[in-house]
């Protein structure tokens, strides 16, 4: 789940930030649309996607019918349930990530792009050699924040799948909730909470120890 969420959120928000950084008339409307997910709660987003994923009247299966593709049991199939819940989390995080990345892009001096164009660099060369290196502190920050958010995700699982089908979406946080409130295994739930804390601590240390070496702060 963390791999799905962090990867797709970062890639999607980077694409939206690049589009939002284009100087066009009315671009502020586009920015307002993709940033609107910041104001949506996890429960609201889960209910929206619960309707979209509905196997009978859901919009996603309706679109598949239009393209003559087989319907998908988004939340009840063990092969698609985790990915389907991940999409909800990605949609929720896209707005905030895009705003932060867009702010980082607009802080990059235009003179650097002009110098790159004079040297014959195109869009992809400027993206690889100017934008991404100067955005690396922002991207590193988002990797850490999104990873921690992924390990703490709960609402989406509680509303959409409740850990099913066949425990394929039974993450640590939801397992802690179920063991504590429903099964009465307070000691086991406490042990899971400690394990979750240790996992998050290890990931954060690894990110600061490995990824931060590739960050350009100047």
N, C-alpha and C positions, 0 to 999 in steps of 0.2 A: 504493500500500500504506500509506504513512504517513497519507494522508488518511482512508482507511477506518479504520485502527487508532485514530488519535487521536480522530476524531469519535465513533465508536461507543463507544469506551472511556469517554470523558468523559460522554457522554449516559447510557449504561447505568449507570455508577458513580454518577452524580448521582441517578438514579431509585432505585437500590438504597439509597443513603445516606438519601434522604428516607423511604423505607419503613422502614429500620432505625432511624431517629430517632423513630419513633412509639412512644409509651409504652404498650405492651401487655404482658400477661403472656406469657412465653415468647419475647419478641422476641430475647433473647440467643441462642436456638437458631437463629433466622433469620440473625442476624449471623455466627454461627459457620459456617453453611453457605456463605454467599456469600464469606466471607473465606478459605475453605479452599483456594482456588486459589493462595494465596501459597505453600503447601507443595508445590505440584506443579511439577515441572521441565518445561522446554520439550520435551524428548524424550518424556516420559511423556504430556504433553498431546497431542503430535503423534500418538503411537500410538493414543491413545483416539479421536481424531477420524478417524484413518485407518480404523478399524473403522466409525465412524458414517457416514463418507462412502462406504463400500464400495458399488459400484453394484448388487451382487447381494443381499447380506445386511445392508447398512447400515440403521441405524435411521431415518435421515432419509428415505431412499427408501421404507421401509416405511410411514412416516407419510404420505408423499405418496400411496401406494397406497390407504391408508384413506380419504383425502379425494378419491380418483378424479382426482388430478392427475398429469400426466406425470412420469416419473422424470427426475432431473437427473444428468448426469455431472459431479459436483462438481469433481473434480481433473483430469479429462482433457478438459474442454471449455475452449477458450480464453476464453470469455465468463464463466466462473464460477470458474476456478481461482484467480485472485488474490484474489477476494472470499472464497473458501472458506478459503484460508490465513490471510487477515486475521481471520476469525472465531476461529481458534485463538489468535491473538495477543491479540485482544480478551478472550477468556475468561481467558487467563492474567493479564492486567493488571487485570481487573475487581476482584479481591479487594483488592489493595494500594490501588488508587485509591479504592475505597469506604471502606476503613478510614481513609484520610487525610481524605477528605471528611466522613465521619461524625464524626471527631475535631474537625474545624473547625466543624461544625454545633453540636456539644455545647458548644463554647466561646463560642457567641453568647449573650449575656445574655437570659434569658427576659423581662426587663422591656421589651425592645424589641418583642417580639411582643405583649405585653400592651398597650403603648401603641398599636401598630398596630391591634389589635382594638378598642380604645376609639375610635379614629378611623374605625372602620367598614371596615377592610381585611379582605378574605377571604384564602383560602389563596394564590391566585395573586398578589394584591397584596403579601402578606407575602413571598412567594418572590422577587418581582421587586425590591422596594424594601428588604428587610431581609436575607434569606438570601444572595442572589447577590452584592450589593455587599460584604458582610462575608466572603464566601467567596472573593472575587476573588484575594487573595494565594495561597490554596491552589490554586485553579483554574489560575492562572498558573504555579505551580510544576509542576503535573501536566502542563500543555501542554508545557512545556520537557522534562520527564523523558520523557514518552510519545513525543515527537517524536524525541528521541535514541535511545530504545529501538527505535522503528520503523526507523530508518536502520541500526541495528546487528543487526536480526533475521537469524538464520541457521538455527538448528536446525529451525524449522518447514519451511523451504524444502528443507532437506537431507533430511528424513524424508519429507515428503509429496509433493513434486513434482520435486525435483532440477532446478529451473529451467524445467521444461516446464509445459504442452505448448507447443511452438513458442516457447520463451523468454518466454512471457507472465509467468512468475514468476521470471525471472532478474534478481534485484535486484543492486545494486552489490556487496554483501557476498558473495553467493553467486558472483558473477562473479569477484571477487578470488580466492576459494577455488578455483574451477575452473581459472582461468588459471594460478595458482601451482602447484597440486599435480598437476593432470592434464595441462595443456598445456605446462608448463615455461616460460611467458612471464613470467619474473620481473620484467623491466622494465615490461611492460604492467600486471602486477598491482600493482606499486609505484605506478605512475602513477594507477591506479584508486583505490588507498588514499589517495593525496594528494587526489584530487578529492573522495572521500567526506568526508575531514576538512574540506575547504574548504566543501562543501555544508552540513555540520552546523554549522560556524562561522558561516556566513552566516545560516542559519535561527535560530540562537541570538541573534545580534546583532539581527536583525529582530524577534524576539519581545521582547527586552528594550527595543528602541527604540520599538516600536509598541504591543504589548499591555500593557506595564507602565504606560503612561500611563492606562489604564483601571482600574488596580488601586487599591483603597482600603485603605491600610495602617492607617487609624485609623477 
